[in-house]
Amino acid sequence: MFFNPPTTESKRPSLPVETPVSSWNVIVYRKTEPIHSFHSYDISQTQYLQQGYASFYIQLQQSADPSSTNSSVLYLRYLAQSQRNSVDTSILPFTISLLDDLKLSPETSPSLSAMGTQASRFYNVEQQSVRSNEQSEYPTAFLFRAKAFLGILVLNNVTNSTNAAAIIRAYMIFVTEETPIGRLFDANIIRILQIAAVPLRDCQEDETYVSGIKKLFQGGCFYYSKYSKPESNYNKHYFDKPYDITLCAQRMEQGHDSDIRFFWNRGLSLPLLKYNIDIRYWIPKVMCGGIENFRSQNDDIDLWLISRLSCERAGTRFNVRGVNDDGAVANFVETEQIVLIPQQHSYSSFIIVRGSIPIFWHQPRFQVATHRINISRSEALSYKAFFEHFKHLYRQYGRLLVINLVERRDHEKRIGNEYKSLFDLLVKTSRQTQNSQQSSMNHLNEQDFIWFDYHEQSRTIKNFSAEQFVQKLFIENVQYPIKERLHQQGFFTWMNGSKYSTQKGVFRMNCIDCLDRTNNVQLAIGSNVLSMQLQALRKQCNSYYILDGLRGIWVKNGDHISRIYTGTGALGQKSKAKDIQRSVGRAIQNSLRDDDKQQSVQTLIYSYSKDSYLHERAVAALFTPYVISDGFILNELFKIRRNYTRKEKFRISIGTWNINGDKNPALGHQYPSILDAWLFHGPDNMSTNLRKPNAIPTNGYVASDYEKSSPDIVAIGFQEICDLTASNIVSKSSSNANRWVKNVEDYFKKTYQDTEYILLGMDQLVGVCLAIFIRRDLAPYVKNVGIDTVKTGMGGTLGNKGCVSIYFRALLTI
């Protein structure tokens, strides 16, 4: 498991275990200085804005010697922002420089009167004078002390490419309140409780733009680590570099770089990287998820549970489901179970992962007495993203055992069948393909997919806890190879200063939300692994007491993950009354608060590319890890895009048909020939060598240089697919729409075997239905498919009026 990192020549010097960022005191200073502008187009010409800008000094001071006046200082200076085209908004409105010879130290004297009211208007912290070696008529004031500096959040309000003034708002993000979790390896693990967002320009309205970010961090689900000296009785470090909270123990020992999937403040570090600041000395890596520990002092055992939530497809429950075009899934969590024996300097680490079902699907936000699931793409259109997801997993973790916990009935059955069908296709494809890029999946087989109907199995046994039921009917059931695969995959163990064993694969688990059912099964598996870890470490202890402690931290871990995704703790782990209370809370959270939370998550991850025209083009052209990169690089790439792009011509056939409520059965027999004349034969002015002989006369237009004999994309709209009765308006009947679309699909398969057409998507709004078909060879190049309906009847409540729309990108890289 966890293949070794590539052996490339390092461009950066390796960090010692004790780095300044590991044991910081962060002190923030502020200096007011006017900004003079000499350009008529400068939007900062007003007297109010000229008085409001300031410079900031961020000082890292060694905790061991707080009286020291010599320490590194970051100098941030706001620049006058000019009106410019929005494609150039990657130019930051501030500069960052590193000062090594500046001496700053706070004193207890009152605030400087020269600062004035303008400078302190937006800060409630105590300001004090400072002693500085710089010669300036503008005094520098001590602003506040912080626990850590997380980076710079840059917001851009431009949403199109018009020549509009781009207002870029920049904020320094600091940790102001935190709580320690405990000591793990060579680090203290810290939970963030409160942050301060200090705007680089003093404009009162800027405060409103970061309120959601502050609430996000107040949830208590963000963590970082800082260096802790080895205990005196064993003066050795666990690793050769500072502990990285984004990496599991096995990856740390292998020397991997930070895992960007779990590096949540990476976007905040980009402005510093642009100015060649080595962020390893300044910014701690922040992960989102849950960290819990249990310590048995009598047995000298520390248990740790670390759940790292991926930021590649992050968000809230009904806003983010399934997979995206890059293969990243919603609610993907890597959970690491660590058994640490400090006195022996030994430890064991076990990894298990969870993630949403990797197909394109969604659920309506608020449902009463139903859990309808909509699958938005066909198998052919889902396979590329499905393949990318498992390719990434195999490269990251080695062999997988997929455990699917959804029901085998109702709406969950359909998505479960689709999941199994795609996995079988993946197995078949991996056997046929033997190139080196896919060699890691050559041993994949059908037995690597287990469908365990959790709810149905739980009904067959009474008076058992969730853990006991899973243990009896799943783990100990010979029908499922759980114990066998546990021994095959193993876990990572470090003993006596050397590697004892490694983990060679993982369990990939899911239910619908990847929360409650997944929590219970992972708890049971973790309990079984604990005994194996203790045995490998040759540790004798009170196993019942240790196991009970593990159960406790698994329950808390489930609450952390659930709180991020749904806004409440997990279900099925406490009383039924508590479950009902949390279910109601989830419904309220999903309906009223999730959109704001989703926006805050996206803003934190993408930083200053978010909400910009540049960001929209980057999403269309690049994979997610590259979208979260420096805006200047993206902008330069798009400037030279004509050097590496080409244009393709498409034939798109579009038409609508009123079928009068499907009252004439004869239409079903006449439809195929009419479809040929209407969409495939083409209009009369098409070249005779492209048009079929004896084709039905058809009006239309085609360009004189057109060369394709069949369409690439076919869009068919049906009108009056069903009668506009009161029952159909309130609750639509989809039987007619499904039958007509199915007839068209079958006719395509029968008649056009050389040019195979597949259904891209369809949707219905009462009597209106839209279906889009594309050539199969286009399927790998289609992304960002969106299907939606808009009701306009009775103020947007009824669908007797409205529209259906389907959006997608094909072969688009600009």
Solvent accessible surface area in square Angstrom, and as a share of the most:
residue,aa,sasa,rsa
1,M,25,0.11
2,F,1,0.01
3,F,110,0.46
4,N,113,0.58
5,P,39,0.25
6,P,112,0.70
7,T,142,0.82
8,T,106,0.62
9,E,161,0.72
10,S,88,0.57
11,K,198,0.84
12,R,118,0.43
13,P,99,0.62
14,S,103,0.66
15,L,24,0.12
16,P,76,0.48
17,V,17,0.10
18,E,98,0.44
19,T,3,0.02
20,P,46,0.29
21,V,15,0.08
22,S,7,0.04
23,S,34,0.22
24,W,13,0.05
25,N,45,0.23
26,V,1,0.01
27,I,1,0.00
28,V,0,0.00
29,Y,0,0.00
30,R,1,0.00
31,K,14,0.06
32,T,32,0.18
33,E,23,0.10
34,P,53,0.33
35,I,17,0.09
36,H,128,0.57
37,S,22,0.14
38,F,177,0.74
39,H,94,0.42
40,S,115,0.74
41,Y,113,0.43
42,D,7,0.04
43,I,56,0.28
44,S,4,0.02
45,Q,75,0.33
46,T,76,0.44
47,Q,133,0.59
48,Y,92,0.35
49,L,31,0.15
50,Q,52,0.23
51,Q,90,0.40
52,G,4,0.04
53,Y,6,0.02
54,A,4,0.03
55,S,0,0.00
56,F,1,0.00
57,Y,6,0.02
58,I,0,0.00
59,Q,0,0.00
60,L,12,0.06
61,Q,6,0.03
62,Q,77,0.34
63,S,52,0.34
64,A,95,0.73
65,D,68,0.35
66,P,78,0.49
67,S,94,0.60
68,S,32,0.21
69,T,43,0.25
70,N,106,0.54
71,S,21,0.14
72,S,44,0.28
73,V,0,0.00
74,L,1,0.00
75,Y,40,0.15
76,L,1,0.00
77,R,80,0.29
78,Y,1,0.00
79,L,61,0.31
80,A,32,0.25
81,Q,6,0.03
82,S,31,0.20
83,Q,85,0.38
84,R,47,0.17
85,N,49,0.25
86,S,2,0.01
87,V,39,0.23
88,D,41,0.21
89,T,4,0.03
90,S,2,0.01
91,I,94,0.48
92,L,6,0.03
93,P,5,0.03
94,F,0,0.00
95,T,50,0.29
96,I,8,0.04
97,S,44,0.28
98,L,81,0.40
99,L,49,0.24
100,D,105,0.55
101,D,116,0.60
102,L,16,0.08
103,K,99,0.42
104,L,1,0.00
105,S,14,0.09
106,P,33,0.21
107,E,68,0.31
108,T,129,0.75
109,S,46,0.29
110,P,116,0.73
111,S,64,0.41
112,L,61,0.30
113,S,113,0.73
114,A,76,0.59
115,M,13,0.06
116,G,41,0.39
117,T,120,0.70
118,Q,41,0.18
119,A,1,0.00
120,S,41,0.26
121,R,105,0.38
122,F,33,0.14
123,Y,29,0.11
124,N,161,0.83
125,V,65,0.38
126,E,123,0.55
127,Q,16,0.07
128,Q,26,0.12
129,S,15,0.09
130,V,24,0.14
131,R,135,0.49
132,S,35,0.22
133,N,77,0.39
134,E,49,0.22
135,Q,175,0.78
136,S,58,0.37
137,E,146,0.66
138,Y,74,0.28
139,P,36,0.23
140,T,9,0.05
141,A,1,0.00
142,F,18,0.07
143,L,0,0.00
144,F,17,0.07
145,R,129,0.47
146,A,9,0.07
147,K,92,0.39
148,A,0,0.00
149,F,1,0.01
150,L,0,0.00
151,G,0,0.00
152,I,0,0.00
153,L,0,0.00
154,V,0,0.00
155,L,23,0.12
156,N,9,0.05
157,N,73,0.37
158,V,9,0.05
159,T,83,0.48
160,N,70,0.36
161,S,49,0.32
162,T,78,0.45
163,N,118,0.60
164,A,45,0.35
165,A,38,0.30
166,A,0,0.00
167,I,48,0.24
168,I,2,0.01
169,R,9,0.03
170,A,1,0.01
171,Y,0,0.00
172,M,0,0.00
173,I,1,0.00
174,F,0,0.00
175,V,0,0.00
176,T,42,0.24
177,E,93,0.42
178,E,37,0.16
179,T,42,0.24
180,P,100,0.63
181,I,31,0.16
182,G,24,0.23
183,R,65,0.24
184,L,0,0.00
185,F,2,0.01
186,D,2,0.01
187,A,3,0.02
188,N,46,0.24
189,I,0,0.00
190,I,6,0.03
191,R,40,0.15
192,I,0,0.00
193,L,69,0.34
194,Q,56,0.25
195,I,6,0.03
196,A,26,0.20
197,A,8,0.06
198,V,5,0.03
199,P,3,0.02
200,L,1,0.01
201,R,16,0.06
202,D,4,0.02
203,C,17,0.10
204,Q,120,0.53
205,E,85,0.38
206,D,1,0.00
207,E,55,0.25
208,T,97,0.56
209,Y,101,0.39
210,V,0,0.00
211,S,55,0.35
212,G,25,0.24
213,I,5,0.02
214,K,52,0.22
215,K,148,0.63
216,L,22,0.11
217,F,1,0.00
218,Q,84,0.37
219,G,44,0.43
220,G,10,0.09
221,C,8,0.05
222,F,4,0.02
223,Y,0,0.00
224,Y,0,0.00
225,S,17,0.11
226,K,52,0.22
227,Y,25,0.09
228,S,18,0.11
229,K,141,0.60
230,P,23,0.14
231,E,71,0.32
232,S,115,0.74
233,N,92,0.47
234,Y,78,0.30
235,N,124,0.64
236,K,128,0.54
237,H,68,0.30
238,Y,27,0.10
239,F,12,0.05
240,D,141,0.73
241,K,52,0.22
242,P,27,0.17
243,Y,18,0.07
244,D,15,0.08
245,I,2,0.01
246,T,1,0.01
247,L,2,0.01
248,C,1,0.01
249,A,1,0.01
250,Q,2,0.01
251,R,12,0.04
252,M,5,0.02
253,E,57,0.25
254,Q,36,0.16
255,G,43,0.41
256,H,26,0.11
257,D,109,0.57
258,S,29,0.19
259,D,16,0.08
260,I,66,0.34
261,R,22,0.08
262,F,1,0.00
263,F,13,0.06
264,W,7,0.03
265,N,1,0.01
266,R,56,0.20
267,G,1,0.01
268,L,1,0.00
269,S,0,0.00
270,L,10,0.05
271,P,0,0.00
272,L,0,0.00
273,L,78,0.39
274,K,61,0.26
275,Y,63,0.24
276,N,142,0.73
277,I,10,0.05
278,D,49,0.25
279,I,16,0.08
280,R,29,0.11
281,Y,70,0.26
282,W,10,0.03
283,I,5,0.03
284,P,8,0.05
285,K,47,0.20
286,V,1,0.00
287,M,1,0.00
288,C,4,0.02
289,G,1,0.01
290,G,0,0.00
291,I,0,0.00
292,E,24,0.11
293,N,48,0.24
294,F,44,0.19
295,R,106,0.39
296,S,2,0.01
297,Q,143,0.63
298,N,154,0.79
299,D,26,0.13
300,D,21,0.11
301,I,0,0.00
302,D,10,0.05
303,L,1,0.01
304,W,1,0.01
305,L,0,0.00
306,I,0,0.00
307,S,0,0.00
308,R,0,0.00
309,L,11,0.05
310,S,6,0.04
311,C,8,0.05
312,E,41,0.19
313,R,61,0.22
314,A,5,0.04
315,G,11,0.11
316,T,1,0.00
317,R,37,0.13
318,F,33,0.14
319,N,55,0.28
320,V,10,0.05
321,R,9,0.03
322,G,0,0.00
323,V,3,0.02
324,N,30,0.15
325,D,26,0.13
326,D,19,0.10
327,G,2,0.02
328,A,13,0.10
329,V,4,0.02
330,A,0,0.00
331,N,7,0.03
332,F,12,0.05
333,V,1,0.01
334,E,2,0.01
335,T,1,0.00
336,E,1,0.00
337,Q,2,0.01
338,I,0,0.00
339,V,0,0.00
340,L,5,0.03
341,I,0,0.00
342,P,15,0.09
343,Q,95,0.42
344,Q,83,0.37
345,H,16,0.07
346,S,2,0.02
347,Y,1,0.00
348,S,0,0.00
349,S,2,0.01
350,F,5,0.02
351,I,1,0.01
352,I,3,0.01
353,V,0,0.00
354,R,1,0.00
355,G,0,0.00
356,S,2,0.01
357,I,0,0.00
358,P,0,0.00
359,I,0,0.00
360,F,19,0.08
361,W,9,0.03
362,H,74,0.33
363,Q,13,0.06
364,P,34,0.21
365,R,77,0.28
366,F,133,0.55
367,Q,40,0.18
368,V,115,0.66
369,A,109,0.85
370,T,52,0.30
371,H,123,0.55
372,R,106,0.39
373,I,8,0.04
374,N,39,0.20
375,I,26,0.13
376,S,27,0.17
377,R,11,0.04
378,S,38,0.25
379,E,62,0.28
380,A,24,0.19
381,L,6,0.03
382,S,1,0.01
383,Y,41,0.16
384,K,80,0.34
385,A,4,0.03
386,F,0,0.00
387,F,28,0.12
388,E,22,0.10
389,H,6,0.03
390,F,1,0.00
391,K,33,0.14
392,H,77,0.34
393,L,6,0.03
394,Y,1,0.00
395,R,111,0.40
396,Q,53,0.23
397,Y,0,0.00
398,G,8,0.07
399,R,73,0.27
400,L,1,0.01
401,L,0,0.00
402,V,0,0.00
403,I,0,0.00
404,N,0,0.00
405,L,0,0.00
406,V,0,0.00
407,E,22,0.10
408,R,127,0.46
409,R,115,0.42
410,D,110,0.57
411,H,73,0.33
412,E,23,0.10
413,K,94,0.40
414,R,138,0.50
415,I,0,0.00
416,G,0,0.00
417,N,69,0.35
418,E,37,0.17
419,Y,0,0.00
420,K,60,0.25
421,S,46,0.30
422,L,0,0.00
423,F,1,0.00
424,D,50,0.26
425,L,59,0.29
426,L,1,0.00
427,V,0,0.00
428,K,118,0.50
429,T,39,0.22
430,S,6,0.04
431,R,122,0.44
432,Q,129,0.57
433,T,33,0.19
434,Q,123,0.55
435,N,73,0.38
436,S,97,0.62
437,Q,131,0.58
438,Q,37,0.17
439,S,58,0.38
440,S,32,0.21
441,M,2,0.01
442,N,53,0.27
443,H,85,0.38
444,L,3,0.01
445,N,34,0.17
446,E,62,0.28
447,Q,123,0.55
448,D,0,0.00
449,F,13,0.06
450,I,11,0.05
451,W,24,0.08
452,F,1,0.00
453,D,11,0.06
454,Y,17,0.06
455,H,60,0.27
456,E,76,0.34
457,Q,56,0.25
458,S,38,0.24
459,R,106,0.39
460,T,93,0.54
461,I,31,0.16
462,K,142,0.60
463,N,157,0.81
464,F,93,0.39
465,S,59,0.38
466,A,31,0.24
467,E,26,0.12
468,Q,98,0.44
469,F,8,0.03
470,V,0,0.00
471,Q,43,0.19
472,K,104,0.44
473,L,40,0.20
474,F,0,0.00
475,I,3,0.02
476,E,93,0.42
477,N,45,0.23
478,V,153,0.88
479,Q,133,0.59
480,Y,27,0.10
481,P,42,0.27
482,I,0,0.00
483,K,90,0.38
484,E,100,0.45
485,R,11,0.04
486,L,4,0.02
487,H,129,0.58
488,Q,91,0.41
489,Q,6,0.02
490,G,15,0.15
491,F,18,0.08
492,F,1,0.00
493,T,0,0.00
494,W,44,0.15
495,M,14,0.06
496,N,129,0.66
497,G,55,0.53
498,S,63,0.40
499,K,100,0.42
500,Y,117,0.44
501,S,37,0.24
502,T,35,0.20
503,Q,1,0.00
504,K,114,0.48
505,G,0,0.00
506,V,0,0.00
507,F,0,0.00
508,R,0,0.00
509,M,0,0.00
510,N,0,0.00
511,C,3,0.02
512,I,11,0.06
513,D,19,0.10
514,C,0,0.00
515,L,0,0.00
516,D,30,0.16
517,R,23,0.09
518,T,0,0.00
519,N,2,0.01
520,N,10,0.05
521,V,0,0.00
522,Q,1,0.01
523,L,15,0.07
524,A,0,0.00
525,I,0,0.00
526,G,1,0.01
527,S,14,0.09
528,N,28,0.14
529,V,1,0.00
530,L,5,0.02
531,S,68,0.44
532,M,35,0.16
533,Q,0,0.00
534,L,12,0.06
535,Q,146,0.65
536,A,19,0.15
537,L,1,0.01
538,R,150,0.55
539,K,37,0.16
540,Q,166,0.74
541,C,38,0.23
542,N,84,0.43
543,S,60,0.39
544,Y,182,0.69
545,Y,106,0.40
546,I,0,0.00
547,L,39,0.20
548,D,88,0.46
549,G,9,0.09
550,L,0,0.00
551,R,81,0.29
552,G,33,0.32
553,I,8,0.04
554,W,6,0.02
555,V,37,0.21
556,K,109,0.46
557,N,1,0.00
558,G,0,0.00
559,D,14,0.07
560,H,20,0.09
561,I,3,0.01
562,S,0,0.00
563,R,87,0.32
564,I,24,0.12
565,Y,6,0.02
566,T,1,0.00
567,G,26,0.25
568,T,20,0.12
569,G,4,0.04
570,A,1,0.01
571,L,34,0.17
572,G,40,0.38
573,Q,39,0.17
574,K,99,0.42
575,S,65,0.42
576,K,172,0.73
577,A,74,0.58
578,K,68,0.29
579,D,29,0.15
580,I,116,0.59
581,Q,118,0.52
582,R,29,0.11
583,S,50,0.32
584,V,85,0.49
585,G,23,0.22
586,R,9,0.03
587,A,37,0.29
588,I,81,0.41
589,Q,23,0.10
590,N,2,0.01
591,S,49,0.31
592,L,132,0.66
593,R,144,0.52
594,D,1,0.01
595,D,80,0.41
596,D,107,0.55
597,K,43,0.18
598,Q,27,0.12
599,Q,84,0.37
600,S,11,0.07
601,V,9,0.05
602,Q,44,0.19
603,T,14,0.08
604,L,2,0.01
605,I,5,0.03
606,Y,28,0.11
607,S,0,0.00
608,Y,9,0.03
609,S,4,0.03
610,K,29,0.12
611,D,56,0.29
612,S,2,0.01
613,Y,62,0.23
614,L,6,0.03
615,H,19,0.08
616,E,84,0.38
617,R,33,0.12
618,A,0,0.00
619,V,55,0.32
620,A,1,0.01
621,A,30,0.23
622,L,47,0.23
623,F,101,0.42
624,T,11,0.07
625,P,40,0.25
626,Y,131,0.50
627,V,5,0.03
628,I,12,0.06
629,S,22,0.15
630,D,16,0.08
631,G,0,0.00
632,F,97,0.40
633,I,96,0.49
634,L,2,0.01
635,N,7,0.04
636,E,64,0.29
637,L,67,0.33
638,F,9,0.04
639,K,120,0.51
640,I,88,0.45
641,R,59,0.22
642,R,178,0.65
643,N,123,0.63
644,Y,120,0.46
645,T,41,0.24
646,R,191,0.70
647,K,178,0.75
648,E,85,0.38
649,K,132,0.56
650,F,65,0.27
651,R,23,0.08
652,I,91,0.46
653,S,12,0.08
654,I,125,0.63
655,G,11,0.11
656,T,86,0.50
657,W,38,0.13
658,N,71,0.36
659,I,0,0.00
660,N,83,0.42
661,G,9,0.08
662,D,28,0.15
663,K,129,0.55
664,N,72,0.37
665,P,111,0.70
666,A,42,0.33
667,L,27,0.14
668,G,39,0.37
669,H,160,0.72
670,Q,93,0.41
671,Y,8,0.03
672,P,38,0.24
673,S,62,0.40
674,I,61,0.31
675,L,0,0.00
676,D,16,0.08
677,A,6,0.04
678,W,64,0.23
679,L,4,0.02
680,F,7,0.03
681,H,21,0.09
682,G,3,0.03
683,P,20,0.13
684,D,81,0.42
685,N,84,0.43
686,M,7,0.03
687,S,57,0.37
688,T,125,0.73
689,N,127,0.65
690,L,37,0.18
691,R,41,0.15
692,K,88,0.37
693,P,118,0.74
694,N,157,0.81
695,A,15,0.12
696,I,84,0.43
697,P,110,0.69
698,T,24,0.14
699,N,147,0.76
700,G,54,0.52
701,Y,179,0.68
702,V,23,0.13
703,A,47,0.37
704,S,124,0.80
705,D,88,0.46
706,Y,35,0.13
707,E,145,0.65
708,K,66,0.28
709,S,63,0.40
710,S,29,0.18
711,P,0,0.00
712,D,0,0.00
713,I,13,0.07
714,V,0,0.00
715,A,13,0.10
716,I,0,0.00
717,G,10,0.09
718,F,2,0.01
719,Q,72,0.32
720,E,75,0.34
721,I,0,0.00
722,C,6,0.04
723,D,60,0.31
724,L,103,0.51
725,T,61,0.35
726,A,80,0.62
727,S,77,0.50
728,N,23,0.12
729,I,37,0.19
730,V,119,0.69
731,S,80,0.52
732,K,93,0.39
733,S,45,0.29
734,S,47,0.31
735,S,73,0.47
736,N,34,0.17
737,A,0,0.00
738,N,76,0.39
739,R,111,0.40
740,W,6,0.02
741,V,4,0.02
742,K,108,0.46
743,N,67,0.34
744,V,1,0.01
745,E,34,0.15
746,D,61,0.32
747,Y,41,0.16
748,F,0,0.00
749,K,105,0.45
750,K,158,0.67
751,T,58,0.34
752,Y,22,0.08
753,Q,135,0.60
754,D,151,0.78
755,T,36,0.21
756,E,62,0.28
757,Y,0,0.00
758,I,10,0.05
759,L,30,0.15
760,L,1,0.00
761,G,6,0.06
762,M,49,0.22
763,D,35,0.18
764,Q,6,0.03
765,L,9,0.05
766,V,5,0.03
767,G,5,0.04
768,V,63,0.36
769,C,1,0.00
770,L,36,0.18
771,A,0,0.00
772,I,12,0.06
773,F,1,0.00
774,I,0,0.00
775,R,45,0.16
776,R,106,0.39
777,D,84,0.43
778,L,8,0.04
779,A,8,0.06
780,P,60,0.37
781,Y,119,0.45
782,V,9,0.05
783,K,41,0.18
784,N,44,0.23
785,V,24,0.14
786,G,32,0.30
787,I,40,0.20
788,D,88,0.46
789,T,40,0.23
790,V,76,0.44
791,K,97,0.41
792,T,79,0.46
793,G,3,0.03
794,M,148,0.66
795,G,80,0.77
796,G,35,0.34
797,T,94,0.55
798,L,58,0.29
799,G,4,0.03
800,N,59,0.30
801,K,132,0.56
802,G,35,0.34
803,C,66,0.40
804,V,18,0.10
805,S,55,0.36
806,I,23,0.12
807,Y,117,0.45
808,F,44,0.18
809,R,53,0.19
810,A,22,0.17
811,L,69,0.34
812,L,62,0.31
813,T,70,0.41
814,I,77,0.39
